Amino acid sequence: MPDTTDQPAPPPRTWRPMALWSAAIVAALGLAWFVAAVVVPACRTRRLVELYSTAGIGDKVAVAEDVIRELGGPENAVSRLAQYVRLPARLAPRKYDGLMLIAYCARAPRLASRRYDAPPGAPAPSVLLLVAGERRPAAHVAIKALEDLLGTGSAEVRQHSATALGWLGLEDLLEDADPSVRAAAAEALEAIRDEEVGK
């Protein structure tokens, strides 16, 4: 009968395979996080911007409201759309529509109120909405995002940002009750004027 002490010991586990497996697992988890946190939201935003851009002229407002709702409300939509606009042109081919959707985010409560007829003798919807508290945060966030895009990106992005800010009717926002909205509107108007002088 053979002696058990004469059998060779099994080779010890080395640290290299374990380190490689650990690195592979961490890399796979990092890739999964990147896809879930960056790629999927960017593709979703691109799909929604394309949906808006293909809508007919009469349907733009309704589609814009649906896109803003789908992106999580005006504040979240501004953030996602600003990221979309900053992407390279081949990944974000409809930057103008993305910027116009940012402008819609500032006017989202105003646009929603146009669906309903005001009672006789009531102020115009725009007057009511300048008083409405829910408009202020979205307007401030949208104006700030458009203002930031005026100073960065390609000439196309700056031009369309200025167009979107002009579309917002910044002169109306200069009369807003909230000082932060007034300040953001004044800064944006100044940036637009500087952009026009620089051309």
MARSETI-893900 format. One line per 10 residues: number of its first residue (from 1); their letters; for each residue x, y, z of N, C-alpha, C, CB. Coordinates in nm, 3 decimals. Glycine has a CB too. Layout:
NUM = a = X/Y/Z/X/Y/Z/X/Y/Z/X/Y/Z ~ ...
//
This chain:
1 = mpdttdqpap = 0.083/-0.116/0.000/0.000/0.000/0.000/0.088/0.123/0.000/-0.095/-0.001/0.119 ~ 0.060/0.219/-0.091/0.147/0.336/-0.101/0.129/0.427/0.018/0.121/0.411/-0.229 ~ 0.234/0.491/0.052/0.234/0.586/0.164/0.178/0.720/0.114/0.379/0.604/0.223 ~ 0.088/0.782/0.191/0.024/0.907/0.149/0.122/1.023/0.152/-0.096/0.938/0.237 ~ 0.229/1.009/0.223/0.326/1.117/0.226/0.409/1.122/0.099/0.417/1.102/0.346 ~ 0.407/1.014/0.019/0.484/1.012/-0.104/0.410/1.080/-0.221/0.516/0.869/-0.141 ~ 0.281/1.105/-0.210/0.206/1.168/-0.319/0.238/1.318/-0.323/0.053/1.145/-0.301 ~ 0.250/1.373/-0.445/0.282/1.516/-0.454/0.161/1.600/-0.409/0.324/1.554/-0.598 ~ 0.193/1.712/-0.351/0.088/1.803/-0.306/0.028/1.875/-0.427/0.144/1.907/-0.203 ~ -0.102/1.907/-0.420/-0.161/1.980/-0.533/-0.096/2.117/-0.546/-0.316/1.994/-0.516
11 = pprtwrpmal = -0.086/2.171/-0.668/-0.020/2.300/-0.684/-0.099/2.409/-0.611/-0.004/2.334/-0.835 ~ -0.029/2.500/-0.549/-0.101/2.607/-0.478/-0.166/2.701/-0.579/-0.005/2.685/-0.386 ~ -0.281/2.757/-0.540/-0.349/2.854/-0.626/-0.264/2.980/-0.631/-0.493/2.886/-0.574 ~ -0.248/3.031/-0.750/-0.169/3.153/-0.762/-0.263/3.272/-0.762/-0.083/3.151/-0.890 ~ -0.209/3.387/-0.736/-0.290/3.508/-0.727/-0.325/3.564/-0.864/-0.217/3.613/-0.645 ~ -0.249/3.530/-0.968/-0.273/3.588/-1.101/-0.410/3.553/-1.158/-0.165/3.540/-1.196 ~ -0.449/3.428/-1.162/-0.583/3.399/-1.218/-0.694/3.466/-1.137/-0.606/3.247/-1.222 ~ -0.679/3.468/-1.006/-0.782/3.532/-0.925/-0.788/3.683/-0.951/-0.757/3.506/-0.775 ~ -0.672/3.745/-0.967/-0.669/3.889/-0.995/-0.729/3.918/-1.132/-0.525/3.943/-0.987 ~ -0.698/3.834/-1.231/-0.754/3.853/-1.364/-0.906/3.836/-1.366/-0.689/3.757/-1.462
21 = wsaaivaalg = -0.954/3.734/-1.296/-1.099/3.714/-1.288/-1.165/3.832/-1.217/-1.132/3.582/-1.215 ~ -1.105/3.881/-1.111/-1.160/3.995/-1.039/-1.162/4.120/-1.128/-1.077/4.023/-0.911 ~ -1.056/4.142/-1.202/-1.051/4.257/-1.292/-1.156/4.243/-1.403/-0.910/4.271/-1.354 ~ -1.174/4.124/-1.453/-1.274/4.101/-1.558/-1.415/4.126/-1.505/-1.264/3.959/-1.612 ~ -1.441/4.084/-1.383/-1.573/4.106/-1.323/-1.597/4.255/-1.300/-1.586/4.029/-1.190 ~ -1.497/4.327/-1.250/-1.511/4.471/-1.228/-1.532/4.543/-1.361/-1.386/4.527/-1.154 ~ -1.458/4.503/-1.465/-1.475/4.565/-1.596/-1.614/4.539/-1.652/-1.368/4.513/-1.694 ~ -1.664/4.417/-1.636/-1.799/4.384/-1.684/-1.904/4.465/-1.610/-1.828/4.234/-1.669 ~ -1.888/4.480/-1.479/-1.982/4.562/-1.402/-1.975/4.709/-1.443/-1.954/4.548/-1.252 ~ -1.853/4.759/-1.466/-1.838/4.897/-1.512/-1.902/4.919/-1.648/-1.690/4.934/-1.518
31 = lawfvaavvv = -1.885/4.825/-1.738/-1.946/4.835/-1.870/-2.098/4.830/-1.858/-1.896/4.721/-1.961 ~ -2.150/4.743/-1.775/-2.295/4.736/-1.755/-2.348/4.867/-1.698/-2.331/4.619/-1.662 ~ -2.277/4.925/-1.602/-2.319/5.054/-1.546/-2.318/5.163/-1.654/-2.227/5.095/-1.428 ~ -2.212/5.168/-1.736/-2.201/5.270/-1.841/-2.316/5.258/-1.940/-2.067/5.256/-1.915 ~ -2.346/5.136/-1.979/-2.456/5.116/-2.075/-2.588/5.159/-2.013/-2.463/4.968/-2.119 ~ -2.612/5.120/-1.888/-2.740/5.155/-1.823/-2.751/5.303/-1.791/-2.757/5.074/-1.697 ~ -2.641/5.366/-1.752/-2.647/5.505/-1.706/-2.626/5.606/-1.818/-2.544/5.528/-1.600 ~ -2.557/5.569/-1.925/-2.524/5.667/-2.028/-2.584/5.630/-2.163/-2.372/5.680/-2.041 ~ -2.558/5.511/-2.212/-2.596/5.475/-2.347/-2.748/5.464/-2.362/-2.530/5.344/-2.387 ~ -2.814/5.393/-2.273/-2.959/5.375/-2.284/-3.032/5.509/-2.274/-3.009/5.279/-2.175
41 = pacrtrrlve = -3.003/5.596/-2.174/-3.072/5.726/-2.172/-3.043/5.811/-2.294/-3.033/5.802/-2.047 ~ -2.919/5.808/-2.345/-2.886/5.887/-2.464/-2.963/5.836/-2.586/-2.734/5.882/-2.490 ~ -2.974/5.707/-2.602/-3.050/5.651/-2.714/-3.198/5.684/-2.701/-3.030/5.499/-2.722 ~ -3.248/5.677/-2.580/-3.389/5.711/-2.556/-3.416/5.858/-2.587/-3.428/5.680/-2.409 ~ -3.325/5.945/-2.545/-3.341/6.088/-2.573/-3.335/6.113/-2.723/-3.233/6.170/-2.501 ~ -3.243/6.047/-2.790/-3.232/6.063/-2.936/-3.360/6.019/-3.004/-3.112/5.983/-2.991 ~ -3.416/5.907/-2.961/-3.541/5.857/-3.021/-3.654/5.957/-3.000/-3.579/5.721/-2.960 ~ -3.663/6.017/-2.881/-3.769/6.113/-2.854/-3.750/6.243/-2.932/-3.775/6.143/-2.704 ~ -3.626/6.287/-2.948/-3.600/6.408/-3.029/-3.638/6.380/-3.174/-3.450/6.451/-3.019 ~ -3.607/6.262/-3.224/-3.646/6.227/-3.361/-3.798/6.220/-3.376/-3.583/6.093/-3.401
51 = lystagigdk = -3.866/6.171/-3.273/-4.012/6.169/-3.274/-4.067/6.311/-3.286/-4.066/6.099/-3.148 ~ -4.010/6.403/-3.209/-4.053/6.542/-3.215/-4.024/6.603/-3.352/-3.984/6.624/-3.105 ~ -3.906/6.575/-3.407/-3.868/6.638/-3.533/-3.952/6.588/-3.650/-3.720/6.613/-3.562 ~ -4.006/6.467/-3.642/-4.087/6.414/-3.751/-4.235/6.447/-3.735/-4.070/6.265/-3.760 ~ -4.273/6.510/-3.624/-4.414/6.546/-3.602/-4.453/6.657/-3.700/-4.438/6.590/-3.455 ~ -4.578/6.655/-3.737/-4.630/6.760/-3.823/-4.637/6.893/-3.749/-4.769/6.723/-3.876 ~ -4.648/7.001/-3.824/-4.646/7.134/-3.763/-4.758/7.149/-3.662/-4.659/7.242/-3.871 ~ -4.875/7.099/-3.692/-4.988/7.111/-3.600/-4.973/7.025/-3.475/-5.115/7.074/-3.671 ~ -4.888/6.925/-3.481/-4.871/6.833/-3.368/-4.750/6.864/-3.282/-4.862/6.693/-3.418 ~ -4.669/6.961/-3.317/-4.542/6.988/-3.246/-4.563/7.011/-3.097/-4.472/7.109/-3.307
61 = vavaedvire = -4.663/7.093/-3.061/-4.683/7.126/-2.920/-4.721/7.002/-2.841/-4.791/7.234/-2.906 ~ -4.815/6.924/-2.894/-4.859/6.803/-2.823/-4.744/6.703/-2.812/-4.980/6.739/-2.895 ~ -4.668/6.686/-2.919/-4.555/6.591/-2.916/-4.448/6.642/-2.819/-4.494/6.572/-3.058 ~ -4.423/6.774/-2.819/-4.324/6.829/-2.725/-4.365/6.802/-2.582/-4.307/6.981/-2.748 ~ -4.492/6.820/-2.550/-4.539/6.792/-2.414/-4.520/6.645/-2.379/-4.688/6.831/-2.400 ~ -4.550/6.556/-2.475/-4.532/6.413/-2.451/-4.385/6.378/-2.430/-4.589/6.331/-2.568 ~ -4.297/6.438/-2.510/-4.153/6.412/-2.497/-4.104/6.460/-2.362/-4.074/6.481/-2.611 ~ -4.145/6.579/-2.320/-4.103/6.634/-2.191/-4.152/6.545/-2.077/-4.155/6.778/-2.172 ~ -4.275/6.499/-2.087/-4.330/6.409/-1.985/-4.253/6.278/-1.983/-4.481/6.382/-2.010 ~ -4.222/6.225/-2.102/-4.149/6.098/-2.113/-4.008/6.108/-2.055/-4.142/6.053/-2.260
71 = lggpenavsr = -3.948/6.227/-2.064/-3.813/6.248/-2.011/-3.813/6.281/-1.862/-3.743/6.359/-2.087 ~ -3.928/6.281/-1.798/-3.933/6.299/-1.653/-3.968/6.438/-1.607/-3.804/6.261/-1.596 ~ -4.032/6.518/-1.690/-4.069/6.653/-1.650/-3.969/6.755/-1.701/-4.080/6.663/-1.500 ~ -4.004/6.883/-1.694/-3.920/6.987/-1.754/-3.777/6.991/-1.702/-3.983/7.119/-1.732 ~ -3.756/6.982/-1.571/-3.620/6.993/-1.517/-3.533/6.877/-1.563/-3.624/6.999/-1.365 ~ -3.585/6.756/-1.556/-3.507/6.639/-1.601/-3.488/6.641/-1.752/-3.577/6.509/-1.559 ~ -3.590/6.684/-1.825/-3.579/6.689/-1.970/-3.471/6.787/-2.014/-3.714/6.728/-2.032 ~ -3.461/6.902/-1.946/-3.357/6.999/-1.982/-3.220/6.937/-1.969/-3.368/7.126/-1.894 ~ -3.196/6.867/-1.860/-3.066/6.804/-1.838/-3.035/6.701/-1.946/-3.061/6.738/-1.700 ~ -3.130/6.616/-1.975/-3.109/6.511/-2.075/-3.091/6.569/-2.215/-3.226/6.412/-2.075
81 = laqyvrlpar = -3.171/6.671/-2.247/-3.162/6.733/-2.380/-3.032/6.811/-2.396/-3.281/6.825/-2.404 ~ -2.985/6.876/-2.289/-2.857/6.947/-2.296/-2.743/6.848/-2.320/-2.832/7.027/-2.166 ~ -2.749/6.731/-2.257/-2.648/6.629/-2.284/-2.656/6.582/-2.429/-2.665/6.510/-2.189 ~ -2.776/6.567/-2.480/-2.794/6.526/-2.620/-2.731/6.627/-2.714/-2.944/6.509/-2.653 ~ -2.755/6.756/-2.691/-2.705/6.860/-2.779/-2.553/6.866/-2.778/-2.763/6.995/-2.739 ~ -2.491/6.829/-2.666/-2.345/6.832/-2.656/-2.278/6.713/-2.724/-2.305/6.836/-2.511 ~ -2.354/6.613/-2.763/-2.297/6.496/-2.831/-2.247/6.534/-2.970/-2.401/6.382/-2.840 ~ -2.155/6.457/-3.027/-2.110/6.484/-3.164/-2.228/6.475/-3.262/-1.998/6.384/-3.204 ~ -2.214/6.542/-3.374/-2.323/6.552/-3.472/-2.369/6.415/-3.522/-2.279/6.637/-3.589 ~ -2.279/6.320/-3.536/-2.323/6.190/-3.587/-2.406/6.113/-3.485/-2.203/6.106/-3.627
91 = laprkydglm = -2.391/6.146/-3.355/-2.473/6.082/-3.251/-2.598/6.162/-3.220/-2.391/6.064/-3.125 ~ -2.594/6.292/-3.247/-2.708/6.381/-3.220/-2.733/6.467/-3.343/-2.682/6.470/-3.094 ~ -2.795/6.411/-3.446/-2.809/6.485/-3.571/-2.916/6.596/-3.567/-2.842/6.391/-3.681 ~ -3.003/6.594/-3.470/-3.112/6.692/-3.466/-3.096/6.786/-3.347/-3.248/6.620/-3.459 ~ -2.985/6.856/-3.345/-2.955/6.947/-3.233/-3.055/7.061/-3.225/-2.813/7.003/-3.248 ~ -3.097/7.114/-3.339/-3.193/7.224/-3.338/-3.321/7.182/-3.267/-3.223/7.269/-3.481 ~ -3.371/7.063/-3.298/-3.493/7.016/-3.235/-3.472/6.992/-3.086/-3.542/6.888/-3.302 ~ -3.353/6.945/-3.047/-3.323/6.929/-2.905/-3.325/7.062/-2.832/-3.187/6.862/-2.887 ~ -3.269/7.166/-2.895/-3.269/7.299/-2.834/-3.410/7.357/-2.826/-3.177/7.394/-2.912 ~ -3.490/7.333/-2.928/-3.628/7.382/-2.923/-3.707/7.309/-2.814/-3.696/7.364/-3.059
101 = liaycarapr = -3.677/7.182/-2.793/-3.743/7.110/-2.683/-3.701/7.167/-2.547/-3.710/6.960/-2.690 ~ -3.576/7.210/-2.535/-3.533/7.277/-2.411/-3.616/7.403/-2.392/-3.381/7.310/-2.414 ~ -3.638/7.478/-2.499/-3.721/7.598/-2.489/-3.864/7.561/-2.452/-3.718/7.676/-2.622 ~ -3.916/7.452/-2.506/-4.050/7.406/-2.468/-4.055/7.374/-2.318/-4.090/7.283/-2.551 ~ -3.945/7.324/-2.264/-3.944/7.291/-2.120/-3.971/7.414/-2.036/-3.808/7.229/-2.081 ~ -3.919/7.528/-2.077/-3.943/7.651/-2.002/-4.087/7.696/-2.014/-3.850/7.761/-2.052 ~ -4.149/7.662/-2.125/-4.286/7.704/-2.148/-4.385/7.592/-2.123/-4.301/7.756/-2.289 ~ -4.342/7.481/-2.069/-4.430/7.364/-2.055/-4.562/7.396/-1.987/-4.360/7.255/-1.979 ~ -4.565/7.464/-1.871/-4.694/7.496/-1.812/-4.777/7.588/-1.900/-4.675/7.559/-1.676 ~ -4.711/7.681/-1.970/-4.784/7.772/-2.059/-4.847/7.691/-2.171/-4.690/7.881/-2.116
111 = lasrrydapp = -4.773/7.600/-2.228/-4.826/7.520/-2.338/-4.942/7.433/-2.290/-4.717/7.433/-2.399 ~ -4.929/7.375/-2.172/-5.036/7.291/-2.121/-5.162/7.372/-2.097/-4.992/7.222/-1.992 ~ -5.148/7.498/-2.055/-5.266/7.577/-2.023/-5.341/7.619/-2.148/-5.227/7.698/-1.943 ~ -5.276/7.619/-2.263/-5.344/7.661/-2.384/-5.451/7.563/-2.427/-5.244/7.679/-2.496 ~ -5.451/7.444/-2.373/-5.553/7.347/-2.410/-5.690/7.387/-2.357/-5.515/7.209/-2.358 ~ -5.694/7.464/-2.252/-5.818/7.497/-2.186/-5.857/7.642/-2.218/-5.807/7.476/-2.035 ~ -5.985/7.664/-2.232/-6.033/7.800/-2.254/-6.041/7.870/-2.120/-6.172/7.800/-2.325 ~ -5.991/7.994/-2.118/-5.998/8.073/-1.996/-6.142/8.121/-1.977/-5.899/8.193/-2.000 ~ -6.188/8.128/-1.852/-6.323/8.180/-1.830/-6.331/8.327/-1.873/-6.364/8.165/-1.682 ~ -6.450/8.376/-1.909/-6.463/8.515/-1.951/-6.413/8.610/-1.842/-6.609/8.547/-1.986
121 = gapapsvlll = -6.339/8.710/-1.885/-6.288/8.810/-1.791/-6.158/8.769/-1.723/-6.390/8.838/-1.688 ~ -6.110/8.646/-1.745/-5.986/8.601/-1.682/-5.868/8.659/-1.760/-5.977/8.445/-1.676 ~ -5.753/8.678/-1.692/-5.636/8.727/-1.764/-5.591/8.627/-1.870/-5.522/8.755/-1.667 ~ -5.512/8.674/-1.964/-5.459/8.587/-2.069/-5.375/8.477/-2.005/-5.374/8.668/-2.171 ~ -5.367/8.359/-2.069/-5.290/8.249/-2.012/-5.146/8.286/-1.979/-5.289/8.134/-2.106 ~ -5.082/8.369/-2.063/-4.942/8.404/-2.035/-4.930/8.481/-1.905/-4.883/8.485/-2.151 ~ -5.029/8.567/-1.874/-5.026/8.641/-1.748/-5.044/8.545/-1.631/-5.135/8.751/-1.745 ~ -5.138/8.453/-1.646/-5.160/8.355/-1.539/-5.035/8.272/-1.515/-5.278/8.263/-1.574 ~ -4.965/8.235/-1.623/-4.851/8.146/-1.608/-4.728/8.217/-1.556/-4.820/8.083/-1.738 ~ -4.716/8.346/-1.577/-4.604/8.418/-1.517/-4.618/8.419/-1.366/-4.596/8.562/-1.572
131 = vagerrpaah = -4.742/8.405/-1.319/-4.767/8.402/-1.175/-4.754/8.260/-1.121/-4.907/8.458/-1.143 ~ -4.779/8.161/-1.207/-4.779/8.022/-1.162/-4.641/7.981/-1.114/-4.825/7.929/-1.275 ~ -4.634/7.928/-0.994/-4.507/7.891/-0.935/-4.438/7.776/-1.003/-4.526/7.857/-0.793 ~ -4.514/7.686/-1.067/-4.451/7.568/-1.127/-4.368/7.602/-1.249/-4.557/7.465/-1.163 ~ -4.391/7.717/-1.311/-4.316/7.753/-1.430/-4.176/7.799/-1.396/-4.390/7.861/-1.507 ~ -4.157/7.862/-1.284/-4.029/7.926/-1.254/-3.911/7.830/-1.252/-4.039/7.994/-1.123 ~ -3.917/7.718/-1.181/-3.798/7.631/-1.182/-3.763/7.580/-1.321/-3.819/7.513/-1.088 ~ -3.862/7.539/-1.398/-3.834/7.486/-1.531/-3.779/7.596/-1.621/-3.961/7.425/-1.593 ~ -3.835/7.715/-1.612/-3.787/7.826/-1.695/-3.643/7.859/-1.659/-3.876/7.949/-1.679 ~ -3.614/7.863/-1.531/-3.478/7.897/-1.487/-3.378/7.792/-1.535/-3.473/7.909/-1.333
141 = vaikaledll = -3.413/7.666/-1.519/-3.323/7.558/-1.560/-3.303/7.559/-1.712/-3.379/7.420/-1.515 ~ -3.411/7.579/-1.788/-3.400/7.579/-1.933/-3.318/7.697/-1.983/-3.539/7.582/-1.997 ~ -3.343/7.815/-1.926/-3.268/7.933/-1.969/-3.121/7.916/-1.935/-3.323/8.061/-1.902 ~ -3.091/7.863/-1.818/-2.953/7.842/-1.777/-2.884/7.743/-1.873/-2.945/7.791/-1.632 ~ -2.953/7.635/-1.909/-2.895/7.536/-2.000/-2.869/7.597/-2.137/-2.987/7.413/-2.013 ~ -2.966/7.674/-2.188/-2.947/7.738/-2.319/-2.836/7.841/-2.313/-3.078/7.803/-2.366 ~ -2.829/7.912/-2.202/-2.724/8.012/-2.185/-2.586/7.945/-2.182/-2.747/8.093/-2.055 ~ -2.576/7.832/-2.111/-2.449/7.759/-2.108/-2.410/7.710/-2.247/-2.459/7.639/-2.012 ~ -2.510/7.668/-2.325/-2.481/7.619/-2.460/-2.440/7.732/-2.553/-2.603/7.547/-2.516 ~ -2.477/7.857/-2.520/-2.432/7.970/-2.601/-2.280/7.986/-2.594/-2.500/8.100/-2.555
151 = gtgsaevrqh = -2.222/7.951/-2.481/-2.078/7.970/-2.463/-1.994/7.851/-2.501/-2.051/8.005/-2.324 ~ -2.056/7.739/-2.535/-1.979/7.619/-2.567/-2.031/7.558/-2.696/-1.987/7.516/-2.451 ~ -1.964/7.458/-2.742/-2.011/7.383/-2.857/-1.979/7.449/-2.989/-2.157/7.362/-2.846 ~ -2.037/7.394/-3.091/-2.012/7.442/-3.227/-2.092/7.569/-3.254/-2.048/7.333/-3.330 ~ -2.061/7.633/-3.365/-2.134/7.753/-3.405/-2.281/7.721/-3.427/-2.072/7.814/-3.532 ~ -2.309/7.601/-3.479/-2.447/7.559/-3.501/-2.524/7.553/-3.369/-2.451/7.422/-3.571 ~ -2.463/7.496/-3.266/-2.530/7.486/-3.136/-2.552/7.625/-3.078/-2.447/7.400/-3.038 ~ -2.453/7.713/-3.089/-2.469/7.850/-3.038/-2.580/7.924/-3.112/-2.336/7.928/-3.050 ~ -2.584/7.908/-3.242/-2.687/7.976/-3.321/-2.826/7.926/-3.283/-2.662/7.954/-3.471 ~ -2.842/7.795/-3.273/-2.973/7.740/-3.239/-3.011/7.770/-3.094/-2.975/7.589/-3.263
161 = satalgwlgl = -2.913/7.780/-3.006/-2.942/7.820/-2.867/-2.997/7.961/-2.863/-2.815/7.809/-2.779 ~ -2.936/8.049/-2.940/-2.984/8.187/-2.946/-3.125/8.192/-3.004/-2.889/8.275/-3.031 ~ -3.151/8.110/-3.105/-3.286/8.104/-3.163/-3.386/8.054/-3.060/-3.287/8.012/-3.287 ~ -3.350/7.950/-2.987/-3.441/7.896/-2.885/-3.466/7.998/-2.776/-3.383/7.767/-2.825 ~ -3.363/8.069/-2.734/-3.383/8.172/-2.631/-3.472/8.285/-2.683/-3.247/8.229/-2.586 ~ -3.451/8.324/-2.807/-3.538/8.426/-2.865/-3.682/8.378/-2.875/-3.487/8.466/-3.003 ~ -3.698/8.250/-2.908/-3.832/8.192/-2.918/-3.901/8.193/-2.783/-3.824/8.048/-2.972 ~ -3.825/8.179/-2.680/-3.884/8.181/-2.546/-3.950/8.313/-2.513/-3.779/8.151/-2.442 ~ -3.911/8.417/-2.581/-3.966/8.548/-2.550/-3.905/8.600/-2.421/-4.119/8.542/-2.538 ~ -3.773/8.618/-2.423/-3.704/8.657/-2.300/-3.748/8.792/-2.247/-3.555/8.658/-2.325
171 = edlledadps = -3.797/8.877/-2.337/-3.844/9.006/-2.288/-3.958/8.986/-2.187/-3.891/9.094/-2.404 ~ -4.043/8.886/-2.210/-4.151/8.856/-2.115/-4.093/8.813/-1.981/-4.244/8.746/-2.171 ~ -3.984/8.736/-1.985/-3.926/8.685/-1.860/-3.855/8.793/-1.781/-3.830/8.572/-1.890 ~ -3.820/8.904/-1.846/-3.759/9.015/-1.772/-3.857/9.076/-1.672/-3.709/9.123/-1.870 ~ -3.985/9.050/-1.692/-4.089/9.102/-1.602/-4.133/8.998/-1.499/-4.209/9.148/-1.683 ~ -4.070/8.883/-1.496/-4.108/8.775/-1.404/-4.092/8.819/-1.259/-4.025/8.649/-1.430 ~ -4.178/8.766/-1.172/-4.174/8.803/-1.031/-4.051/8.745/-0.960/-4.300/8.755/-0.961 ~ -3.996/8.637/-1.011/-3.882/8.573/-0.947/-3.752/8.638/-0.994/-3.881/8.422/-0.979 ~ -3.670/8.691/-0.901/-3.547/8.760/-0.941/-3.446/8.669/-1.012/-3.482/8.821/-0.821 ~ -3.442/8.541/-0.978/-3.346/8.453/-1.045/-3.383/8.433/-1.192/-3.338/8.317/-0.972
181 = vraaaaeale = -3.513/8.427/-1.223/-3.556/8.414/-1.362/-3.525/8.543/-1.437/-3.708/8.382/-1.370 ~ -3.550/8.659/-1.375/-3.518/8.787/-1.440/-3.369/8.798/-1.469/-3.563/8.905/-1.351 ~ -3.286/8.758/-1.373/-3.141/8.766/-1.391/-3.095/8.674/-1.503/-3.069/8.732/-1.259 ~ -3.148/8.552/-1.505/-3.109/8.457/-1.610/-3.152/8.509/-1.748/-3.170/8.318/-1.584 ~ -3.270/8.568/-1.757/-3.318/8.623/-1.884/-3.230/8.739/-1.929/-3.464/8.669/-1.871 ~ -3.193/8.827/-1.836/-3.107/8.941/-1.871/-2.971/8.893/-1.919/-3.091/9.035/-1.751 ~ -2.914/8.794/-1.850/-2.785/8.740/-1.892/-2.793/8.674/-2.030/-2.733/8.639/-1.789 ~ -2.903/8.602/-2.053/-2.919/8.536/-2.183/-2.936/8.638/-2.295/-3.040/8.441/-2.180 ~ -3.014/8.743/-2.270/-3.029/8.848/-2.371/-2.896/8.915/-2.401/-3.131/8.952/-2.325 ~ -2.819/8.939/-2.297/-2.687/9.000/-2.316/-2.596/8.908/-2.398/-2.622/9.031/-2.179
191 = airdeevgk = -2.602/8.778/-2.369/-2.520/8.682/-2.445/-2.565/8.677/-2.591/-2.530/8.541/-2.382 ~ -2.696/8.686/-2.616/-2.746/8.686/-2.754/-2.697/8.810/-2.826/-2.901/8.680/-2.757 ~ -2.704/8.925/-2.759/-2.658/9.049/-2.822/-2.508/9.043/-2.850/-2.690/9.170/-2.731 ~ -2.431/8.988/-2.757/-2.287/8.973/-2.779/-2.260/8.880/-2.896/-2.218/8.919/-2.652 ~ -2.340/8.773/-2.909/-2.323/8.678/-3.019/-2.353/8.746/-3.152/-2.415/8.556/-2.999 ~ -2.458/8.832/-3.155/-2.492/8.901/-3.278/-2.385/9.002/-3.317/-2.628/8.970/-3.264 ~ -2.328/9.072/-3.218/-2.223/9.170/-3.245/-2.098/9.100/-3.295/-2.191/9.253/-3.117 ~ -2.071/8.980/-3.244/-1.951/8.905/-3.283/-1.957/8.850/-3.424/-1.929/8.794/-3.188 ~ -2.074/8.844/-3.486/-2.086/8.786/-3.620/-2.032/8.877/-3.725/-2.229/8.753/-3.652
//
